[in-house]
């Protein structure tokens, strides 16, 4: 799943302490969450300039999604710790929404 992969990359980036890469990974994580919100709401974007407008209009999404996205994308000034907390909150809230929808994003019989 793209959201899980983006979250893992974001967490790895926290170890590098590179603010530019951290912000870019925050944008990628926010984008993946937006894609998942649209999927869960069975919507698609006709034009990319409306992407966030349509995501924020969806009914099935974290209540504070816009605030979290603004932190992750650098629209709101934030510390490294605030970025980390926002990423963790976004990921956990999205996973709760997915679980509540009855959709399984992971195979039950994972063979590694």
RALIN-V150209 format. One record per residue. N is the residue number from 1. RES is the residue in three letters. PSI is psi in radians with two decimals (999 if undefined). OMEGA is omega as a letter, one per 30 degrees, with the letter a starting at -180 (NA if undefined). BURIAL is I if it has 16 or more other ideal C-beta (glycine too) atoms within 10 Angstrom, else O. Layout:
n->N res->RES psi->PSI omega->OMEGA burial->BURIAL
n->N res->RES psi->PSI omega->OMEGA burial->BURIAL
This chain:
n->1 res->UNK psi->2.42 omega->a burial->O
n->2 res->UNK psi->-0.70 omega->a burial->O
n->3 res->UNK psi->-0.76 omega->l burial->I
n->4 res->UNK psi->-0.74 omega->l burial->O
n->5 res->UNK psi->-0.77 omega->l burial->O
n->6 res->UNK psi->-0.64 omega->l burial->I
n->7 res->UNK psi->-0.72 omega->l burial->I
n->8 res->UNK psi->-0.76 omega->l burial->O
n->9 res->UNK psi->-0.71 omega->l burial->O
n->10 res->UNK psi->-0.81 omega->l burial->I
n->11 res->UNK psi->-0.70 omega->l burial->O
n->12 res->UNK psi->-0.64 omega->l burial->O
n->13 res->UNK psi->-0.53 omega->l burial->I
n->14 res->UNK psi->-0.53 omega->a burial->I
n->15 res->UNK psi->-0.42 omega->a burial->O
n->16 res->UNK psi->-0.40 omega->l burial->O
n->17 res->UNK psi->0.65 omega->l burial->O
n->18 res->UNK psi->1.85 omega->a burial->O
n->19 res->UNK psi->-0.62 omega->l burial->O
n->20 res->UNK psi->-0.82 omega->l burial->O
n->21 res->UNK psi->-0.66 omega->l burial->O
n->22 res->UNK psi->-0.79 omega->l burial->I
n->23 res->UNK psi->-0.73 omega->a burial->I
n->24 res->UNK psi->-0.62 omega->l burial->O
n->25 res->UNK psi->-0.54 omega->l burial->I
n->26 res->UNK psi->-0.71 omega->l burial->I
n->27 res->UNK psi->-0.77 omega->l burial->O
n->28 res->UNK psi->-0.71 omega->l burial->I
n->29 res->UNK psi->-0.76 omega->l burial->I
n->30 res->UNK psi->-0.74 omega->l burial->I
n->31 res->UNK psi->-0.76 omega->l burial->I
n->32 res->UNK psi->-0.69 omega->l burial->I
n->33 res->UNK psi->-0.71 omega->l burial->I
n->34 res->UNK psi->-0.75 omega->l burial->I
n->35 res->UNK psi->-0.74 omega->a burial->I
n->36 res->UNK psi->-0.68 omega->l burial->I
n->37 res->UNK psi->-0.82 omega->l burial->I
n->38 res->UNK psi->-0.73 omega->l burial->I
n->39 res->UNK psi->-0.81 omega->a burial->O
n->40 res->UNK psi->-0.50 omega->l burial->I
n->41 res->UNK psi->0.09 omega->l burial->O
n->42 res->UNK psi->0.82 omega->l burial->O
n->43 res->UNK psi->2.77 omega->l burial->O
n->44 res->UNK psi->2.81 omega->a burial->O
n->45 res->UNK psi->2.20 omega->l burial->O
n->46 res->UNK psi->-0.70 omega->l burial->O
n->47 res->UNK psi->2.43 omega->a burial->O
n->48 res->UNK psi->-0.38 omega->l burial->O
n->49 res->UNK psi->-0.28 omega->l burial->O
n->50 res->UNK psi->0.07 omega->a burial->O
n->51 res->UNK psi->-1.05 omega->a burial->O
n->52 res->UNK psi->-0.62 omega->l burial->I
n->53 res->UNK psi->-0.81 omega->a burial->O
n->54 res->UNK psi->-0.66 omega->l burial->I
n->55 res->UNK psi->-0.82 omega->a burial->I
n->56 res->UNK psi->-0.32 omega->l burial->O
n->57 res->UNK psi->-0.22 omega->a burial->O
n->58 res->UNK psi->2.56 omega->l burial->O
n->59 res->UNK psi->-0.60 omega->l burial->O
n->60 res->UNK psi->1.71 omega->a burial->I
n->61 res->UNK psi->2.83 omega->l burial->I
n->62 res->UNK psi->2.46 omega->a burial->I
n->63 res->UNK psi->-0.72 omega->a burial->O
n->64 res->UNK psi->0.51 omega->a burial->O
n->65 res->UNK psi->-0.77 omega->a burial->I
n->66 res->UNK psi->-0.74 omega->l burial->O
n->67 res->UNK psi->-0.78 omega->a burial->O
n->68 res->UNK psi->-0.78 omega->l burial->I
n->69 res->UNK psi->-0.73 omega->l burial->I
n->70 res->UNK psi->-0.63 omega->l burial->O
n->71 res->UNK psi->-0.86 omega->a burial->I
n->72 res->UNK psi->-0.56 omega->a burial->I
n->73 res->UNK psi->-0.02 omega->l burial->I
n->74 res->UNK psi->0.17 omega->l burial->I
n->75 res->UNK psi->-0.68 omega->l burial->O
n->76 res->UNK psi->2.30 omega->l burial->O
n->77 res->UNK psi->2.38 omega->a burial->O
n->78 res->UNK psi->2.69 omega->l burial->I
n->79 res->UNK psi->2.99 omega->l burial->O
n->80 res->UNK psi->-0.69 omega->l burial->O
n->81 res->UNK psi->-0.69 omega->l burial->O
n->82 res->UNK psi->-0.66 omega->l burial->O
n->83 res->UNK psi->-0.80 omega->a burial->I
n->84 res->UNK psi->-0.83 omega->l burial->I
n->85 res->UNK psi->-0.71 omega->l burial->O
n->86 res->UNK psi->-0.74 omega->l burial->I
n->87 res->UNK psi->-0.80 omega->l burial->I
n->88 res->UNK psi->-0.76 omega->a burial->O
n->89 res->UNK psi->-0.79 omega->l burial->O
n->90 res->UNK psi->-0.83 omega->a burial->I
n->91 res->UNK psi->-0.83 omega->a burial->I
n->92 res->UNK psi->-0.68 omega->l burial->O
n->93 res->UNK psi->-0.69 omega->l burial->I
n->94 res->UNK psi->-0.69 omega->l burial->I
n->95 res->UNK psi->-0.61 omega->l burial->I
n->96 res->UNK psi->-0.74 omega->l burial->O
n->97 res->UNK psi->-0.75 omega->l burial->I
n->98 res->UNK psi->-0.80 omega->a burial->I
n->99 res->UNK psi->-0.71 omega->l burial->O
n->100 res->UNK psi->-0.44 omega->a burial->O
n->101 res->UNK psi->-0.20 omega->l burial->O
n->102 res->UNK psi->0.11 omega->l burial->O
n->103 res->UNK psi->2.38 omega->l burial->O
n->104 res->UNK psi->2.21 omega->a burial->O
n->105 res->UNK psi->-0.08 omega->a burial->O
n->106 res->UNK psi->2.53 omega->l burial->O
n->107 res->UNK psi->2.46 omega->l burial->O
n->108 res->UNK psi->-0.62 omega->a burial->O
n->109 res->UNK psi->1.41 omega->a burial->O
n->110 res->UNK psi->2.17 omega->l burial->O
n->111 res->UNK psi->2.13 omega->a burial->O
n->112 res->UNK psi->999 omega->NA burial->O
